[in-house]
């Protein structure tokens, strides 16, 4: 999707409302490319990245308007993501085992921005009554037809799900994409039963990898418009009526060939050599489990939003 200056907007801090940001990374000159809306985006961030001087939230401004973002995701056809089905199912199976370990009882779960529905399927297989919401028409059809899961096509804002109907709501690598994280979390809280749980998985902007690599950090991509740390996410959760309870490092399992492609896009010479070695040894499809600076935070409903 190409973008023009008219499709951009400047925004204030979504956490505290201040309009006094410090520039972390200036915008790069336009390169004639397009925003790559996908469940696993790869196009490097070129927009301006800022940090709120008052509360520390990191976000993109100016950025694409919400309508342009939703239009991009609605029409996405992400075959690469679908081809990673086995590894993503394994990743979510481990996450569900973690929830068991910390005492989260099985019940009704809603996965927001569920993509092809791999978490929905893994939860269903683990004994949960699982539902997903996904804006991409293609990914919804894949999940329904190939995985046999219940996916509602659309967004959280236009859903008609009844309030207080879920025991767990999840945002797997989604909150950093949405135009208004505060609104999304407050809507999620209304869907949860009293004492229900919220799980947010996110790229940790304060991680050692983010600090060392700066603009080369693999999660600095054009479709991420918010960047959280454990501190800023906890503040946002409390603002929206949640109490953070548990946090853990998030390990993913994906094909080794895909990972070498990502390394090559960041470090062309090193990544190219590694990719050649992987290809020559026929290990492209080898499942590889790794930590890339993502974290999972489990929070619990407490009371109303903190304004």
N, C-alpha and C positions, 0 to 999 in steps of 0.2 A: 504494500500500500504506500503510494507516494504521499507526501505531506507538503502543504504550503504554509506560509506564515499565518494565514487566516485560520488554520486549524490548530494553532498553538494558543496557550493561555499561561499567564503567570498566576501562581497560587501562593497563598499564605500557608504557614505551618499547620498541618492537620492535627497535630497533638495539642499545641497551646494557643494557636490562632495568631501568633506574632508574625509580623512581616518585616523581619530584620535578619536576613540570612547572610552568612559568610560563604563566599565562593570556594568550594573545594577543588573543583575541576572546571575550567572554562569550557564553553561549547567549542567543538571543532568545526572548521569550515564545512559547509554542505558538500557531500561527495556524490550527489545525484542518486543515492541508493534509496531503499525503502525500508520502513520498519517491518521486521520479520516477526509477525504475530504467530506464535507457535507454542505448543506445550513444552517444548525444550528449545528456547531461542538461543541464537549464537551470535547475532549481529552486535558488534561492540557499541557501547554507549557513545553518542556524539553530542548529546544535549548537555546543558550546564547542570552540574551537580552542586548542591548547596547544603549547608548545615544551619539549622536554626540557632541563633546566638542565645536564645532564652532557655530552650529545653534540650537541644542537641539532636533533634530529629534530622536525619539526612534524607533529602528528596530532590527530585528533578524539577526545575523551574527556570524558564518556561517549558511547557510540556504539551503533548497532544491533548486536545479536549476529549472528554469522556465519550462523546458520540463517535469520534474517529477511532478511539480505542476499541469500543464495543463492535463497531463495524468490521474492524480488522480481525478480531477473534471469531466473529460469527461465521466468516467465510473461510477460515483456515482449514487446510487439508494437510495434516502433519503425519506423513507416512513413516518418517524416521522414528518418531515417538512410538508408533504402533509396533514397529519392528522390534522394539525393546521390551516387549510384553513380559517375557520370562524373568528378566532381571528386575523389572519394576514390581511384579507380583512378589518376588522374593523379598524385596525391600519392604513392602507393606506387610508381608507376613511377619517379619521381624518386629515391625512397629506394633502390630497387634499383640504379639507376645509380650512386649514391654508393657502395654496397657494392662494385660492380665497380671503381670508381675506386680504392678503398683496398685492393684485392687480396683480397677475400673470395671464394673459389672457390665456384661453384654446387654444390649437393648436396641433401641432405635438410633441409628447413626445417619447423619446427613453430611455428605462430602461436597463442599462448595468449590466450583471450578474443577470438577472431577476429571476433565479431559476424556480419555477413552474409557474410564471407569475401572481402572486396575485396582484402586483401593476399595471401591465398592464391591468388586468381585472377591477380593481377599477377605474383606469384612464379612461378606455373605457366607463364604466358605468356613469362616471361623465361628459362625453362629450368631452373627448380628443380623438385624433386619435393616438392610442398607439401601439408601437412596442417594442419588447424585444429582447435582445441577451443573449444567455445562452449556455455554453459549454457542460453541461450535456445532453446527448441524452435522458435519461429517463425523466428528468424534462421537456425538450422541448416537448416530446410526450404527457405528462400529460397536459401541458398548452394548447396545440393545441386541443387535443381531449376532455378534460374535462371542460376546461374554455372557449374554443372558441376564443383564442387570437392568435395574430400574433407573433410568436417567431422564430428568426433566430438562427439556431444551429451553434455555433462557438465562436470566440473571437472578440473583438474590432479590434485587429490587422489584422485579415484575412477577415473582413467584406468589402463589396463593396458598402456600403451606400454612396449616393452622398453628397458632402460637402454642408454646409449651408442649410440643409433640415429640421432642427428641431428647435422648439421654446424652448424646455426644454430637458436636458439630466440628468438622475438620476443615482447615485451610492448608492443603499441602502445596507449598510453594506458589501461593495465590495472592496473599495479602500485599505483597510487594508490587503486584500488577494493578491493583484496583485504584480508581480515582479518589475514593474517599474511605480510607480504612476505618475511621471512626464510625461512619454510618454502617459499614459492612459488619463491624463487630457488634454494634447495637442491634442490628437486625438479627444477627445470629443469637444474641442473648434472648431476644423475644421468642425465638423458636425453641429454646431449651426449657426443659422442665426445671422446677426449683432444685438447686443443687447439681444441675447438669454440668457437663464438662465441655471445654473448648480446647482443641489442639491446633496450634499454629506452627507450621514448619517453615523456616525462612533462612535465607543466606545471612550469615552473621557479619555485618560490616566491620565490626571491631576485631575480627579474627586476625591472627598473625599473617595469614595469606593475603587478606585485603590490605593490610598495612604495608607489606613488603612489595606487592605487585602494583598497587595503586591503580592506574588506568588499565593495566593489563589483567587485573583480577577477572576471572572467568564469569563472575556474576554481575559485572558491570556491563549490562546489555541494554539495548535500546527499548525493550518493553518492560524493564523494571523501573518504576518511578518512585518507589520508596525503599530505603535501606535501613534496616533495624539493627539494633544491638540488644542484648538482654535487658539493659537498663531502659532504653526508650520503648521497647515493646511492653515491658512490665508496666511502665507509666501509662501507656495507651490502654492496656487491658484493665487496669484499675479505674481509669477514667470511664470506661464503658461498662463497669459493673462486674468485673471478674477479679478473682484473686489467683495469681500464679501459684502453682503447687509443685510442679516437677519440671525439670529441664534435662535434656540429654543431647549428646552429639548424635547427629544423624548420618548413618552410613548408607550409601547406595550401592546397588549391584547393577552394573551395565556392561555391555560387551567391550572388550579391550580395544577393538578397532575404533569404536566410537570415541573412546577416551583419548586415543592417540590423535584422532582428528581434531579434538578440542585443543590438545597441547600444541599441535602444529599451527592452529590458527593464532595462538598467542606467542609461541616461540618457533618461528618457521624452520630454522635450521635444526635445532634439537628435536622438535616434534617430527620433522621429516625423517630424520635418522631413526627415531624410535618407531615410527609408523612402518618404515621399510623393514625393520627387523621383525616386527609383529607380523607383517604380511608374509615375509619369507618363511617364517616358522609356522604359518597357518594358524595363528592364534587370534585372528580378528574377532571370532565369535566366542572366545573364551570369557565366561562370566568373571568379572573382577569387582570385588567389594572394596570400597574406598571411602575416606572422609575428605570432603572438599570444603569445609567450613560452614556447613549448615547445622542448624540447631532445631530441636523440637521443644516447644513449651506447652505444657498442659496446665490449663487454668480452670477454675470452677466458678460458677455463678454465685455471686454474693448478694448484691442488691442493685438498685438503679444506677444510672450513669452519674459520674462525679463531674459536675460542671464547675 
